[in-house]
Amino acid sequence: MTWLLGYLKRTVYYALRYHNEGDLWEDCDATLKSDGNFRLPRSTGGGITAIEGELGSHYPHGWNSGLQSAPTTCSGESETVAYAKNVKFGIRLGAMMEYTRKNRVRLICSVDNESLRIGVGHGYSPKMSGHLKSTAGASFQLLQASHVIPRHLPGSENSSDCLTKTLPATKLLYLIRRFFGLEYAGITGTTSGFSVA
């Protein structure tokens, strides 16, 4: 109970913000940012889903983070396991959006692992251990059946990084402010860093 009260006190100035920059609902995309952090014996995976428009509208939807159930042997496998899990959340978000509009929803999946992005784009998975091939294979089949656009996003801009690893305070606050749509009282930020007002 003490921890919960302390958390509420520390985060009292946080507020969830929806940014509408004039995008029409029919033009917005479902977006997913995924990341895996390789560690032994268990890696960590995380992902963020949001509704975003080309003009800059941003509507946070959800996020997840936790230890991966399957052991991995390298960062590529860790990224693949995280992607296989997170893409399902993105497809669900896209399906939910399609109930309220006439046109098809694009799902834009961003990862900071270039080999994984290329593999997704060509319908195959990177070289991996045998116990992961069925998991990754099912994920890539699901992607091929959906309207998915894979994109590379540098690690410095991937907001799901803060769900999988410890980051310096300035980078953490930058990612939170930019991608989660959160604002924190007394803190102003730009791409070059943060300062306390």
Disulfide bonds with the S-S distance in Angstrom:
none
